[in-house]
């Protein structure tokens, strides 16, 4: 009598492993993406709250625009008028800590109630959107923080705003 597995037994095991992988891998990838979205919402909330504080100090101006690594080198000179809308002032004036914005999986925007970036909308003080470099089914994910403090999600299949 020979010891070992028959070809049929090995084929059955391979089919079962294939079925488990076809279910498990997509769920694993989605779990990773939801985790990245939660991190992005945390940073967006920090930016939004900082932008609301910034407006209190510089009324009637919100900072607005895409926050990038160049903002990490900004200072906080005394300015007036529309120069107060420079998004880099949030970091330069220490409303938001320096961060490696380029490594983030999401882009971040300071909004002034409707303008400031590709995901800003009426009433938003900050928003974030998944970079196009991610998996195609997740690149439309995005979130907005409204002036009321409410988080709103947008995009196809995006999970609801996580509780921070």
Beta strands, then each sheet from edge to edge (+ up, - down):
strand 1: 65-67
strand 2: 106-110
strand 3: 124-130
strand 4: 142-146
strand 5: 151-154
sheet 1: 1+ 2- 3+ 4- 5+
end
